[in-house]
Amino acid sequence: MKRLLAVIALFVAGMGFACAAVNINTASVDELDAVKGIGPGKAKAIVDYRTKNGPFKSVDDLNGVKGFGDKSIAKLRKELSVGETPAKSAKK
């Protein structure tokens, strides 16, 4: 029963992910696993890497995570983010 509820929750959450990129600096293993192209192993590797090394500065930093290369990062780029980029202040 718990498993069914978890699947339903992930499905509902996944519907929201279709509209927005998943922040690799804040997403849980389950949220990352819901992204097409990232399975449970890669999702855990992202969270483990983030815990050990701190937040990602860009999606390209996934190169340091086991299981990710340039091709896989290119395919996932539109689905992932590192959070909102602060607006640059205008200098006078």
Sine and cosine of phi, psi and omega as CSV:
sin_phi,cos_phi,sin_psi,cos_psi,sin_omega,cos_omega
0.00,0.00,-0.70,0.72,0.03,-1.00
-0.87,0.49,-0.64,0.77,-0.01,-1.00
-0.90,0.44,-0.66,0.75,0.03,-1.00
-0.89,0.45,-0.70,0.72,0.03,-1.00
-0.89,0.45,-0.61,0.79,0.03,-1.00
-0.91,0.42,-0.66,0.75,0.02,-1.00
-0.90,0.44,-0.68,0.73,0.03,-1.00
-0.89,0.45,-0.69,0.72,0.01,-1.00
-0.89,0.46,-0.68,0.74,0.03,-1.00
-0.91,0.42,-0.60,0.80,0.03,-1.00
-0.89,0.45,-0.72,0.69,0.01,-1.00
-0.90,0.43,-0.69,0.73,0.03,-1.00
-0.90,0.43,-0.61,0.79,0.02,-1.00
-0.89,0.46,-0.50,0.86,0.06,-1.00
-0.90,0.44,-0.60,0.80,0.05,-1.00
-0.94,0.34,-0.55,0.83,0.01,-1.00
-0.92,0.38,-0.40,0.92,-0.01,-1.00
-0.90,0.45,-0.41,0.91,-0.05,-1.00
-0.99,-0.15,-0.33,0.94,-0.09,-1.00
-0.70,-0.71,0.51,-0.86,0.05,-1.00
-0.96,0.29,0.55,-0.83,0.00,-1.00
-1.00,0.09,0.78,-0.62,-0.01,-1.00
-0.98,0.17,0.92,-0.39,-0.05,-1.00
-0.95,0.31,-0.17,0.99,0.04,-1.00
-1.00,0.03,-0.28,0.96,-0.05,-1.00
-0.81,-0.59,-0.24,0.97,-0.10,-1.00
-0.94,0.34,0.57,-0.82,0.09,-1.00
-0.99,0.15,0.14,-0.99,0.06,-1.00
-0.84,0.54,-0.69,0.72,-0.02,-1.00
-0.90,0.43,-0.64,0.76,0.00,-1.00
-0.92,0.40,-0.65,0.76,0.03,-1.00
-0.93,0.36,-0.61,0.79,0.01,-1.00
-0.89,0.46,-0.45,0.89,-0.01,-1.00
-0.96,0.28,-0.24,0.97,0.01,-1.00
-0.98,0.20,0.78,-0.63,0.02,-1.00
-0.88,0.47,0.82,-0.58,-0.01,-1.00
0.97,-0.24,-0.15,0.99,0.06,-1.00
-0.86,-0.51,0.88,-0.47,0.04,-1.00
-1.00,-0.09,-0.07,-1.00,-0.04,-1.00
-0.89,0.46,-0.56,0.83,0.00,-1.00
-0.92,0.38,-0.72,0.69,0.02,-1.00
-0.93,0.38,-0.61,0.79,0.03,-1.00
-0.88,0.48,-0.70,0.71,0.02,-1.00
-0.91,0.41,-0.62,0.79,0.01,-1.00
-0.89,0.45,-0.62,0.79,0.03,-1.00
-0.89,0.45,-0.75,0.66,-0.02,-1.00
-0.90,0.43,-0.67,0.74,0.02,-1.00
-0.89,0.46,-0.69,0.72,0.01,-1.00
-0.89,0.46,-0.70,0.71,0.00,-1.00
-0.89,0.46,-0.65,0.76,0.00,-1.00
-0.90,0.43,-0.66,0.75,-0.05,-1.00
-0.97,0.23,-0.62,0.78,-0.17,-0.99
-0.94,-0.35,-0.06,1.00,-0.04,-1.00
1.00,0.00,-0.03,-1.00,-0.09,-1.00
-0.92,0.40,0.46,-0.89,0.07,-1.00
-0.97,0.25,0.64,-0.77,0.06,-1.00
-1.00,0.02,-0.47,0.88,0.06,-1.00
-0.46,-0.89,0.26,-0.96,0.03,-1.00
-0.89,0.46,-0.48,0.87,0.02,-1.00
-0.88,0.47,-0.37,0.93,0.03,-1.00
-0.90,0.44,-0.22,0.98,0.07,-1.00
-0.89,0.46,-0.26,0.96,0.08,-1.00
-0.84,0.55,-0.44,0.90,0.02,-1.00
-0.99,0.16,-0.14,0.99,-0.03,-1.00
-1.00,-0.08,0.76,-0.65,0.00,-1.00
-0.84,0.54,0.75,-0.66,0.04,-1.00
0.98,-0.18,-0.07,1.00,0.00,-1.00
-0.89,-0.46,0.72,-0.69,0.08,-1.00
-0.75,-0.66,-0.04,-1.00,-0.05,-1.00
-0.84,0.54,-0.65,0.76,-0.04,-1.00
-0.92,0.38,-0.70,0.71,-0.02,-1.00
-0.93,0.37,-0.60,0.80,0.03,-1.00
-0.91,0.41,-0.65,0.76,0.02,-1.00
-0.87,0.49,-0.64,0.77,0.00,-1.00
-0.93,0.36,-0.53,0.85,-0.07,-1.00
-1.00,-0.06,-0.17,0.99,-0.14,-0.99
-0.77,0.64,-0.68,0.73,-0.03,-1.00
-0.95,0.31,-0.36,0.93,-0.05,-1.00
-1.00,-0.01,-0.25,0.97,-0.13,-0.99
-0.85,-0.52,0.43,-0.90,0.10,-1.00
-0.56,-0.83,0.14,-0.99,0.10,-1.00
-0.91,-0.41,0.28,0.96,0.00,-1.00
0.94,-0.33,0.00,-1.00,-0.01,-1.00
-0.95,0.30,0.66,-0.75,0.07,-1.00
-1.00,0.06,0.83,-0.56,0.00,-1.00
-0.89,0.45,0.59,-0.80,0.01,-1.00
-0.92,0.40,0.67,-0.74,0.03,-1.00
-0.98,0.21,0.71,-0.71,0.01,-1.00
-0.99,0.16,0.59,-0.81,0.00,-1.00
-0.98,0.22,0.78,-0.62,0.04,-1.00
-1.00,-0.07,0.61,-0.79,0.02,-1.00
-0.97,-0.22,0.00,0.00,0.00,0.00
